[in-house]
Amino acid sequence: MLSILLITADVFWNGMRQGRAYISLVLTPVQWLVDLPAELADEVSDVVVDRGLLMKENARLKAEALLLEQKGQQLDSLAEENSRLRSLLNGRIRIPNEVTLVELIGVNPDPFQHQVVVNRGSEDGLFLGQPVLDSGGIMGQIVEMSHYTSRVMLITDARHAIPVELNRTGFRAIALGKGEPDELELQHVSDTIDIQEGDLLVTSGLAGRFPRGYPVAVVTEVTHDPGLSFTKVRAKPSARLDKSRHLLLVDPLADMTEQTDADAQADTVIVESVE
């Protein structure tokens, strides 16, 4: 009866969300305590060297490497986009998105929920729906926050969907999580669409949640069934969902602002051409 009452209150009473946030705040020291053995193991391995200098230099280089990889993720997508649009518009350099470096401190043990916990929360300026990626590509988005931690739903979760486009042709589709750790599936792909194994899928920027041009997955299987109207397409996420420890939170507002300016410039050029 208590479980039924709590479920009902969670659905119909908004105060439960605030309650979960404070419960998560109380449990934050426990999450840090669980992560403590891994941190102690890292420190013990550095006893024989100058620990202070080595750890400082390692952290700086790791952050710089991750940021540089993030800046280079859009190069392939931009090259393809540039070849398609150069004949109409002058190319324009994109402004890099604002990013926040975070660390993974927990994993949801429920096999039916692909979620992880990071060590930043609402007090650090994060927001629900904020995209999360690693050096390989998109990992997921923030779905729940407390003051100092946040819960991230991975793109492989069965409840997750992300708009993507084929980097080679620009074809747009929806990539759905299947509840498997290394598999996505494209929804409603016509049998006539040109799609091949090895094709790169990137974020399309539609719906305004994920910034455009970030790697999502690589097509691993294309099955044409004569008895079906649609092609079955499976893909493997580009991000290292089960290995990455340091992640980036992306602020898509800069990308959306630039995209709006680019669209306005395109409209101006087209109007001038018509005149």
One Martini backbone bead per residue (centre of mass of N, CA, C, O) as a GRO file, in nm:
protein
  275
    1MET     BB    1   0.056   0.063  -0.020
    2LEU     BB    2   0.298   0.256  -0.007
    3SER     BB    3   0.384   0.223  -0.302
    4ILE     BB    4   0.121   0.326  -0.428
    5LEU     BB    5   0.125   0.605  -0.297
    6LEU     BB    6   0.400   0.696  -0.417
    7ILE     BB    7   0.327   0.666  -0.714
    8THR     BB    8   0.086   0.861  -0.711
    9ALA     BB    9   0.244   1.109  -0.607
   10ASP     BB   10   0.452   1.117  -0.842
   11VAL     BB   11   0.232   1.180  -1.067
   12PHE     BB   12   0.040   1.422  -0.907
   13TRP     BB   13   0.300   1.541  -0.737
   14ASN     BB   14   0.545   1.788  -0.758
   15GLY     BB   15   0.690   1.754  -0.475
   16MET     BB   16   0.854   1.489  -0.534
   17ARG     BB   17   1.091   1.609  -0.694
   18GLN     BB   18   1.206   1.772  -0.460
   19GLY     BB   19   1.243   1.528  -0.277
   20ARG     BB   20   1.449   1.377  -0.455
   21ALA     BB   21   1.665   1.595  -0.446
   22TYR     BB   22   1.715   1.573  -0.131
   23ILE     BB   23   1.781   1.274  -0.127
   24SER     BB   24   2.024   1.297  -0.318
   25LEU     BB   25   2.183   1.487  -0.133
   26VAL     BB   26   2.214   1.276   0.097
   27LEU     BB   27   2.353   1.051  -0.107
   28THR     BB   28   2.616   1.180  -0.214
   29PRO     BB   29   2.829   1.067  -0.008
   30VAL     BB   30   2.787   0.772  -0.097
   31GLN     BB   31   2.884   0.805  -0.389
   32TRP     BB   32   3.166   0.902  -0.310
   33LEU     BB   33   3.239   0.649  -0.141
   34VAL     BB   34   3.220   0.443  -0.378
   35ASP     BB   35   3.451   0.608  -0.548
   36LEU     BB   36   3.705   0.595  -0.358
   37PRO     BB   37   3.869   0.336  -0.436
   38ALA     BB   38   3.954   0.433  -0.722
   39GLU     BB   39   4.112   0.682  -0.624
   40LEU     BB   40   4.313   0.529  -0.439
   41ALA     BB   41   4.440   0.355  -0.661
   42ASP     BB   42   4.557   0.592  -0.824
   43GLU     BB   43   4.741   0.705  -0.594
   44VAL     BB   44   4.921   0.455  -0.535
   45SER     BB   45   5.057   0.448  -0.829
   46ASP     BB   46   5.209   0.749  -0.746
   47VAL     BB   47   5.428   0.714  -0.513
   48VAL     BB   48   5.713   0.694  -0.690
   49VAL     BB   49   5.638   0.986  -0.756
   50ASP     BB   50   5.564   1.307  -0.829
   51ARG     BB   51   5.250   1.360  -0.751
   52GLY     BB   52   5.179   1.657  -0.782
   53LEU     BB   53   5.291   1.706  -1.070
   54LEU     BB   54   5.160   1.467  -1.222
   55MET     BB   55   4.856   1.521  -1.162
   56LYS     BB   56   4.845   1.805  -1.278
   57GLU     BB   57   4.941   1.737  -1.567
   58ASN     BB   58   4.729   1.516  -1.630
   59ALA     BB   59   4.472   1.689  -1.599
   60ARG     BB   60   4.544   1.900  -1.812
   61LEU     BB   61   4.580   1.706  -2.057
   62LYS     BB   62   4.301   1.573  -2.046
   63ALA     BB   63   4.134   1.827  -2.088
   64GLU     BB   64   4.263   1.918  -2.355
   65ALA     BB   65   4.207   1.661  -2.520
   66LEU     BB   66   3.897   1.662  -2.494
   67LEU     BB   67   3.852   1.944  -2.620
   68LEU     BB   68   3.989   1.885  -2.894
   69GLU     BB   69   3.803   1.651  -2.975
   70GLN     BB   70   3.540   1.814  -2.968
   71LYS     BB   71   3.623   2.019  -3.196
   72GLY     BB   72   3.673   1.771  -3.417
   73GLN     BB   73   3.390   1.625  -3.459
   74GLN     BB   74   3.269   1.830  -3.696
   75LEU     BB   75   3.448   1.804  -3.952
   76ASP     BB   76   3.308   1.590  -4.127
   77SER     BB   77   3.032   1.728  -4.143
   78LEU     BB   78   3.135   1.999  -4.261
   79ALA     BB   79   3.255   1.890  -4.523
   80GLU     BB   80   2.989   1.786  -4.643
   81GLU     BB   81   2.829   2.049  -4.618
   82ASN     BB   82   3.020   2.224  -4.788
   83SER     BB   83   2.991   2.065  -5.061
   84ARG     BB   84   2.670   2.126  -5.082
   85LEU     BB   85   2.681   2.468  -5.023
   86ARG     BB   86   2.902   2.634  -5.178
   87SER     BB   87   2.729   2.708  -5.441
   88LEU     BB   88   2.539   2.908  -5.255
   89LEU     BB   89   2.737   2.951  -5.009
   90ASN     BB   90   2.936   3.078  -4.789
   91GLY     BB   91   3.154   2.985  -4.582
   92ARG     BB   92   3.142   2.902  -4.218
   93ILE     BB   93   3.257   2.935  -3.907
   94ARG     BB   94   3.214   2.772  -3.623
   95ILE     BB   95   3.113   2.806  -3.304
   96PRO     BB   96   3.197   2.685  -3.025
   97ASN     BB   97   3.085   2.521  -2.770
   98GLU     BB   98   2.989   2.516  -2.456
   99VAL     BB   99   3.173   2.353  -2.188
  100THR     BB  100   3.166   2.079  -1.937
  101LEU     BB  101   3.360   1.918  -1.706
  102VAL     BB  102   3.312   1.576  -1.606
  103GLU     BB  103   3.243   1.302  -1.369
  104LEU     BB  104   3.207   0.974  -1.322
  105ILE     BB  105   3.033   0.810  -1.016
  106GLY     BB  106   2.794   0.633  -1.159
  107VAL     BB  107   2.582   0.331  -1.195
  108ASN     BB  108   2.308   0.182  -1.301
  109PRO     BB  109   2.207  -0.147  -1.205
  110ASP     BB  110   1.981  -0.142  -1.400
  111PRO     BB  111   1.941  -0.319  -1.701
  112PHE     BB  112   1.680  -0.124  -1.804
  113GLN     BB  113   1.882   0.125  -1.725
  114HIS     BB  114   2.073   0.367  -1.904
  115GLN     BB  115   2.268   0.501  -1.645
  116VAL     BB  116   2.436   0.792  -1.506
  117VAL     BB  117   2.664   0.959  -1.276
  118VAL     BB  118   2.747   1.295  -1.200
  119ASN     BB  119   2.953   1.571  -1.041
  120ARG     BB  120   2.695   1.752  -1.127
  121GLY     BB  121   2.458   2.033  -1.090
  122SER     BB  122   2.254   2.297  -1.029
  123GLU     BB  123   2.494   2.460  -0.891
  124ASP     BB  124   2.656   2.442  -1.193
  125GLY     BB  125   2.430   2.509  -1.433
  126LEU     BB  126   2.259   2.287  -1.501
  127PHE     BB  127   2.026   2.101  -1.725
  128LEU     BB  128   1.764   1.971  -1.855
  129GLY     BB  129   1.874   1.806  -2.154
  130GLN     BB  130   2.169   1.805  -2.150
  131PRO     BB  131   2.428   1.731  -2.331
  132VAL     BB  132   2.633   1.427  -2.365
  133LEU     BB  133   2.994   1.367  -2.403
  134ASP     BB  134   3.269   1.235  -2.560
  135SER     BB  135   3.538   1.172  -2.769
  136GLY     BB  136   3.329   1.013  -2.974
  137GLY     BB  137   3.037   1.125  -2.862
  138ILE     BB  138   2.724   1.076  -2.800
  139MET     BB  139   2.561   0.968  -2.488
  140GLY     BB  140   2.336   1.196  -2.388
  141GLN     BB  141   2.112   1.305  -2.114
  142ILE     BB  142   1.968   1.499  -1.884
  143VAL     BB  143   1.700   1.380  -1.638
  144GLU     BB  144   1.842   1.439  -1.349
  145MET     BB  145   1.855   1.649  -1.045
  146SER     BB  146   2.066   1.792  -0.816
  147HIS     BB  147   2.284   1.992  -0.662
  148TYR     BB  148   2.565   1.779  -0.719
  149THR     BB  149   2.401   1.592  -0.919
  150SER     BB  150   2.358   1.373  -1.217
  151ARG     BB  151   2.137   1.217  -1.452
  152VAL     BB  152   2.214   0.997  -1.729
  153MET     BB  153   2.083   0.923  -2.041
  154LEU     BB  154   2.139   0.695  -2.265
  155ILE     BB  155   2.107   0.618  -2.607
  156THR     BB  156   2.044   0.297  -2.534
  157ASP     BB  157   1.793   0.351  -2.417
  158ALA     BB  158   1.462   0.252  -2.467
  159ARG     BB  159   1.361   0.574  -2.416
  160HIS     BB  160   1.549   0.672  -2.646
  161ALA     BB  161   1.578   0.962  -2.875
  162ILE     BB  162   1.750   1.070  -3.189
  163PRO     BB  163   1.831   1.301  -3.414
  164VAL     BB  164   1.949   1.218  -3.745
  165GLU     BB  165   2.221   1.207  -3.993
  166LEU     BB  166   2.361   1.141  -4.289
  167ASN     BB  167   2.674   1.238  -4.372
  168ARG     BB  168   2.677   1.163  -4.685
  169THR     BB  169   2.350   1.269  -4.762
  170GLY     BB  170   2.138   1.392  -4.525
  171PHE     BB  171   1.969   1.186  -4.403
  172ARG     BB  172   1.681   1.159  -4.198
  173ALA     BB  173   1.639   1.038  -3.851
  174ILE     BB  174   1.565   0.793  -3.591
  175ALA     BB  175   1.737   0.703  -3.295
  176LEU     BB  176   1.704   0.404  -3.113
  177GLY     BB  177   1.688   0.252  -2.827
  178LYS     BB  178   1.729  -0.115  -2.717
  179GLY     BB  179   1.883  -0.195  -2.437
  180GLU     BB  180   2.166  -0.202  -2.560
  181PRO     BB  181   2.509  -0.123  -2.521
  182ASP     BB  182   2.567  -0.141  -2.876
  183GLU     BB  183   2.264  -0.031  -2.983
  184LEU     BB  184   2.091   0.093  -3.269
  185GLU     BB  185   1.782   0.221  -3.430
  186LEU     BB  186   1.625   0.290  -3.723
  187GLN     BB  187   1.342   0.476  -3.816
  188HIS     BB  188   1.180   0.470  -4.103
  189VAL     BB  189   1.341   0.325  -4.353
  190SER     BB  190   1.352   0.328  -4.663
  191ASP     BB  191   1.426   0.105  -4.925
  192THR     BB  192   1.550   0.361  -5.112
  193ILE     BB  193   1.773   0.427  -4.931
  194ASP     BB  194   2.105   0.548  -4.908
  195ILE     BB  195   2.257   0.287  -4.716
  196GLN     BB  196   2.555   0.193  -4.531
  197GLU     BB  197   2.803   0.035  -4.414
  198GLY     BB  198   2.985   0.284  -4.221
  199ASP     BB  199   2.805   0.502  -4.176
  200LEU     BB  200   2.763   0.825  -4.052
  201LEU     BB  201   2.606   0.947  -3.758
  202VAL     BB  202   2.451   1.260  -3.691
  203THR     BB  203   2.343   1.534  -3.567
  204SER     BB  204   2.071   1.747  -3.682
  205GLY     BB  205   1.926   1.966  -3.466
  206LEU     BB  206   1.660   1.876  -3.412
  207ALA     BB  207   1.452   2.015  -3.151
  208GLY     BB  208   1.707   2.162  -2.986
  209ARG     BB  209   1.885   1.960  -2.803
  210PHE     BB  210   2.102   1.888  -3.021
  211PRO     BB  211   2.370   1.964  -3.168
  212ARG     BB  212   2.510   1.990  -3.467
  213GLY     BB  213   2.749   1.733  -3.590
  214TYR     BB  214   2.756   1.495  -3.391
  215PRO     BB  215   2.848   1.198  -3.314
  216VAL     BB  216   2.667   0.877  -3.276
  217ALA     BB  217   2.702   0.657  -3.525
  218VAL     BB  218   2.757   0.333  -3.684
  219VAL     BB  219   2.684   0.145  -3.938
  220THR     BB  220   2.633  -0.229  -3.923
  221GLU     BB  221   2.326  -0.276  -4.046
  222VAL     BB  222   2.154  -0.380  -4.359
  223THR     BB  223   1.807  -0.478  -4.405
  224HIS     BB  224   1.635  -0.630  -4.676
  225ASP     BB  225   1.281  -0.679  -4.674
  226PRO     BB  226   1.031  -0.767  -4.895
  227GLY     BB  227   0.796  -0.776  -4.657
  228LEU     BB  228   0.889  -0.477  -4.609
  229SER     BB  229   0.880  -0.118  -4.610
  230PHE     BB  230   1.139  -0.131  -4.428
  231THR     BB  231   1.457  -0.080  -4.322
  232LYS     BB  232   1.697  -0.245  -4.134
  233VAL     BB  233   1.882  -0.043  -3.893
  234ARG     BB  234   2.204  -0.065  -3.751
  235ALA     BB  235   2.399   0.075  -3.469
  236LYS     BB  236   2.705   0.208  -3.333
  237PRO     BB  237   2.823   0.380  -3.096
  238SER     BB  238   3.079   0.619  -3.068
  239ALA     BB  239   3.069   0.604  -2.784
  240ARG     BB  240   3.207   0.509  -2.462
  241LEU     BB  241   2.975   0.402  -2.251
  242ASP     BB  242   3.164   0.177  -2.068
  243LYS     BB  243   3.449   0.376  -2.028
  244SER     BB  244   3.394   0.656  -1.972
  245ARG     BB  245   3.473   0.921  -1.724
  246HIS     BB  246   3.513   1.174  -1.899
  247LEU     BB  247   3.295   1.449  -1.960
  248LEU     BB  248   3.065   1.645  -2.166
  249LEU     BB  249   2.889   1.948  -2.143
  250VAL     BB  250   2.652   2.098  -2.357
  251ASP     BB  251   2.585   2.417  -2.502
  252PRO     BB  252   2.343   2.477  -2.756
  253LEU     BB  253   2.299   2.790  -2.788
  254ALA     BB  254   2.535   2.874  -2.974
  255ASP     BB  255   2.454   2.694  -3.212
  256MET     BB  256   2.164   2.809  -3.250
  257THR     BB  257   2.249   3.101  -3.302
  258GLU     BB  258   2.425   3.045  -3.551
  259GLN     BB  259   2.210   2.900  -3.720
  260THR     BB  260   2.020   3.143  -3.737
  261ASP     BB  261   2.222   3.330  -3.883
  262ALA     BB  262   2.267   3.144  -4.127
  263ASP     BB  263   1.973   3.138  -4.223
  264ALA     BB  264   1.946   3.442  -4.265
  265GLN     BB  265   2.172   3.461  -4.477
  266ALA     BB  266   2.045   3.268  -4.679
  267ASP     BB  267   1.785   3.427  -4.727
  268THR     BB  268   1.927   3.681  -4.836
  269VAL     BB  269   2.068   3.551  -5.082
  270ILE     BB  270   1.810   3.443  -5.217
  271VAL     BB  271   1.663   3.712  -5.250
  272GLU     BB  272   1.886   3.850  -5.417
  273SER     BB  273   1.877   3.646  -5.651
  274VAL     BB  274   1.582   3.693  -5.732
  275GLU     BB  275   1.622   4.006  -5.782
   0.00000   0.00000   0.00000
